[in-house]
Amino acid sequence: MHDLRKHLYTSLLTAAALLGGTATASAQQVTLGTASAFSVLGSPVTTSGSTITGDVGSAGAVSLTSSAITGNLVYTGVLTNTASTISGTSTQPLPAQVVADFNSAYTAALAAPCPSGGTLLSTITGPMTLAPGVYCTGAALTGTGVLTLDAGGNPNAVWIFQIGGALTGTGFSVVMANGGQPCNVYWAPGAGVTMTTSTFSGNILAGGATGAITLTGGSLAGRALASGAVTMTGANVVGCSALPSSTASCNGKGDDDQNKDHKKCNQGVGNGPEGCDPGHSDQHNPFGSNDENGGTPGNPGRKGGNN
């Protein structure tokens, strides 16, 4: 009888994970090292009619057309700039350590143990809700509809998605709930990533020989990091340093300081003395601001909420 109850309990956990319930297994932070400084990293990087908030790195060429980078550009190859703006500095070359750290992070994400309850079908058709944990597919993954990542009130909750092939999304939304942070989500596909008119969240780690990222329309809250080409057309990337309630925006350190205290984040209205509001402070819409209710910048007038 004991074995029967144990088997039934395990089966229920597996079903809950697939349908959006209990976490499958504890997932640990993936250390990005020096690669964490970049919102977009690839070789080459090509943009058209796109915006990037955060630093951009390329181990090859960079081609910008009618685009805007709010941050620095670090690259190794040739820069072609057509009617685009870069708010920060442009320097060469991209340090080899950045590429090495990215490759190490990709390997670590793939090495996280994937329990039986973490197996996903090859297609996500939302709505679906997943608790923190490690999830995996044996082949490519295609997403549509809304996938909600529910942290259950834990801002340090981590998700790792190990995908056996390409990751593709069309009209695919990945949203965070109950304190979940986009920069605690890691997508590690075995091939390229193609997102079309999607609202995506997380760190895309497209490593390996075929690692490439194509973003057409839509938005990404997190990072687009690839060993190959990153191509953006009419897309918007807001990096971790500019996202509300992220560790990077609160203490300026990034992933390696995940456990630092950031209780003051997003308590007030505007960019108060804690320096946590880069102007994009609606947790469910990274492109909003917490000045929307007419508050005075610098005056922490809405205590509580997302602490």
C-alpha positions in Angstrom: 0.0 0.0 0.0 2.8 2.4 0.8 4.4 1.8 -2.6 1.1 2.3 -4.3 0.6 5.7 -2.5 4.1 6.7 -3.4 3.6 5.8 -7.0 0.3 7.7 -7.1 1.9 10.8 -5.5 4.7 10.8 -8.1 2.3 10.5 -10.9 0.3 13.4 -9.6 3.4 15.6 -9.4 4.3 14.8 -13.0 0.9 15.6 -14.2 0.8 18.8 -12.2 4.1 20.0 -13.7 2.9 19.3 -17.2 -0.4 21.1 -16.6 1.1 24.0 -14.7 1.3 23.1 -11.0 4.0 21.9 -8.7 7.7 22.6 -9.4 9.5 19.6 -10.9 12.9 20.2 -9.2 14.9 23.0 -7.7 16.8 24.9 -10.3 19.9 26.8 -9.5 21.1 30.1 -11.0 23.2 29.9 -14.1 26.3 32.0 -13.8 26.8 34.2 -16.9 30.0 35.8 -15.7 31.1 38.7 -18.0 28.4 37.8 -20.5 25.8 39.1 -18.0 26.7 42.6 -18.9 25.1 42.3 -22.4 21.5 42.5 -23.4 22.4 41.2 -26.9 25.5 39.1 -27.8 26.2 37.3 -31.0 28.4 37.0 -34.1 27.4 38.9 -36.1 24.7 41.2 -34.8 22.3 42.7 -37.3 19.4 45.0 -36.5 16.7 46.8 -38.6 14.1 49.1 -37.1 14.8 47.7 -33.6 15.6 49.0 -30.1 18.0 47.6 -27.5 18.1 48.8 -24.0 21.5 47.7 -22.6 24.9 46.8 -23.9 25.5 45.0 -27.2 28.4 42.7 -27.9 29.6 41.0 -31.1 32.5 38.6 -31.7 32.1 39.5 -35.4 30.5 42.3 -37.4 27.7 44.7 -36.4 25.2 46.1 -38.8 22.6 48.6 -37.6 19.8 50.1 -39.7 17.3 52.6 -38.3 17.9 51.2 -34.8 18.7 52.5 -31.4 21.0 51.1 -28.7 20.7 52.6 -25.3 23.9 51.4 -24.0 27.5 50.5 -25.1 28.6 48.6 -28.2 31.6 46.2 -27.9 32.5 44.4 -31.1 35.4 42.7 -32.9 34.6 43.0 -36.7 33.3 45.8 -38.9 30.6 48.3 -37.8 28.1 49.4 -40.4 25.7 52.1 -39.0 22.9 53.4 -41.2 20.6 56.0 -39.5 21.0 54.4 -36.1 22.0 55.8 -32.6 24.2 54.4 -29.9 23.9 56.3 -26.6 27.1 54.9 -25.1 30.6 54.1 -26.3 31.7 51.9 -29.1 34.9 50.0 -28.4 36.9 47.1 -29.9 37.5 44.2 -29.5 35.0 42.0 -27.6 37.0 40.3 -24.9 37.5 36.6 -25.4 36.4 36.0 -21.8 32.9 37.1 -22.6 32.5 34.4 -25.2 34.1 31.8 -22.9 31.7 32.8 -20.0 28.7 32.5 -22.3 29.8 29.0 -23.5 30.3 27.9 -19.9 26.8 29.2 -19.0 25.2 27.4 -21.9 26.9 24.1 -20.9 25.8 24.6 -17.3 22.2 25.2 -18.3 22.2 22.0 -20.3 23.8 20.0 -17.4 21.1 20.8 -14.9 19.4 17.5 -14.0 16.0 17.2 -15.6 13.6 15.1 -13.6 10.9 12.9 -15.2 8.2 15.4 -14.1 10.0 18.1 -16.1 9.4 16.6 -19.5 7.4 18.9 -21.8 5.6 18.2 -25.0 7.1 19.5 -28.2 4.4 22.2 -28.5 3.2 24.7 -25.8 -0.3 25.9 -26.6 -1.2 28.4 -23.9 -2.6 29.1 -21.5 -0.2 27.1 -19.4 1.4 27.8 -16.0 4.7 26.4 -14.8 6.2 26.5 -11.3 10.0 27.0 -10.9 12.1 24.1 -11.9 14.0 22.4 -14.7 12.0 21.4 -17.8 13.2 19.6 -20.9 12.2 18.3 -24.3 13.8 15.6 -26.4 13.4 17.6 -29.6 12.4 21.1 -30.9 9.9 23.2 -29.0 7.2 25.4 -30.5 5.2 27.9 -28.5 2.0 29.8 -29.0 -0.5 31.4 -26.6 0.5 32.5 -23.1 2.9 30.7 -20.8 2.9 31.9 -17.3 5.9 31.3 -15.0 4.6 31.5 -11.5 7.2 32.1 -8.8 4.8 31.5 -5.9 6.1 34.7 -4.1 9.8 33.8 -4.4 11.7 36.5 -6.3 14.7 34.1 -6.5 12.8 31.3 -8.2 14.6 29.9 -11.3 13.4 28.2 -14.4 15.7 26.3 -16.8 14.4 25.0 -20.2 16.5 22.4 -21.9 15.4 22.1 -25.5 16.6 19.2 -27.7 16.3 21.2 -30.9 15.2 24.6 -32.1 13.0 27.0 -30.1 10.3 28.7 -32.2 7.5 31.0 -31.2 4.7 32.8 -33.1 2.4 35.0 -31.1 4.0 33.4 -28.0 3.9 35.2 -24.7 6.0 34.3 -21.7 4.8 36.3 -18.7 6.0 36.3 -15.1 3.7 36.0 -12.1 3.9 36.3 -8.3 7.3 37.8 -8.0 9.0 35.9 -10.9 11.9 37.6 -12.6 12.6 37.4 -16.3 16.4 37.3 -15.7 16.0 34.1 -13.6 14.7 32.2 -16.6 17.1 30.4 -18.9 16.2 29.0 -22.3 18.9 26.6 -23.6 18.0 25.2 -27.0 20.0 22.7 -29.0 19.6 24.7 -32.2 18.5 28.2 -33.2 15.8 30.4 -31.8 13.1 32.1 -33.9 10.6 34.4 -32.3 7.9 36.2 -34.4 5.6 38.8 -33.0 6.1 37.3 -29.5 6.4 38.8 -26.1 9.1 36.8 -24.6 10.9 36.7 -21.2 14.2 35.2 -20.0 17.8 34.7 -21.0 18.0 33.0 -24.4 21.3 31.0 -24.4 21.6 29.9 -28.0 24.9 28.1 -27.9 26.6 25.4 -29.8 27.5 25.1 -33.5 24.0 26.2 -34.7 23.2 28.7 -32.0 21.5 31.7 -33.6 18.6 34.0 -32.6 16.1 35.7 -35.0 13.6 38.2 -33.5 11.0 39.6 -35.8 8.6 42.0 -34.2 7.6 41.7 -30.6 9.7 42.1 -27.6 12.2 40.4 -25.2 12.6 41.1 -21.5 15.9 39.6 -20.7 18.9 38.7 -22.8 19.5 37.4 -26.3 22.9 35.7 -26.2 24.1 33.4 -29.1 27.2 31.8 -30.3 26.1 32.6 -33.9 24.1 35.4 -35.5 21.6 37.6 -33.7 19.2 39.2 -36.2 16.5 41.6 -35.1 13.8 43.2 -37.3 11.3 45.5 -35.7 12.0 44.0 -32.4 12.5 45.5 -28.9 14.9 44.0 -26.3 15.0 45.4 -22.8 18.0 44.0 -20.9 18.2 42.9 -17.3 19.9 46.1 -16.1 16.8 48.0 -17.1 14.1 45.7 -15.9 12.1 46.4 -12.7 12.8 44.5 -9.5 15.7 42.7 -11.1 18.9 42.2 -9.1 20.9 44.1 -11.7 18.7 47.2 -11.6 18.7 47.1 -7.8 22.3 46.7 -6.9 24.1 47.1 -10.2 25.8 43.8 -9.9 23.9 41.2 -11.9 23.2 37.5 -11.5 26.0 36.7 -9.2 24.5 38.8 -6.4 21.1 37.2 -6.6 20.8 36.9 -2.8 21.6 40.6 -2.0 18.9 42.5 -0.2 16.7 44.5 -2.6 13.7 45.2 -0.4 13.4 48.8 -1.5 12.9 48.0 -5.2 9.7 49.3 -6.8 8.3 50.6 -3.5 8.0 54.2 -4.5 7.1 56.4 -7.4 9.8 57.4 -9.8 13.5 57.0 -9.5 14.0 57.3 -5.7 17.3 57.2 -3.9 17.4 53.4 -4.1 18.0 53.7 -7.8 15.8 50.8 -8.7 13.5 52.4 -11.2 15.0 52.9 -14.7 11.6 54.1 -16.0 10.2 50.7 -16.8 8.6 49.7 -13.5 5.4 47.9 -14.2 6.4 44.3 -13.4 4.0 42.8 -15.9 4.9 45.3 -18.6 8.6 46.0 -18.8 8.0 49.0 -21.0 5.9 50.9 -18.6 6.8 53.2 -15.8 5.7 53.5 -12.2 5.1 57.2 -12.7 1.9 56.3 -14.4 -0.3 57.3 -11.5 1.0 60.8 -11.3 3.4 60.4 -8.5 6.4 62.6 -7.8 9.7 61.1 -8.9 12.0 60.4 -6.0 9.1 60.2 -3.5 8.4 56.6 -2.4 4.7 57.0 -2.2 3.5 53.4 -2.8 5.0 51.2 -0.1 4.3 47.5 -0.2 3.4 45.8 -3.4 6.5 44.5 -5.2 9.1 44.8 -2.4 
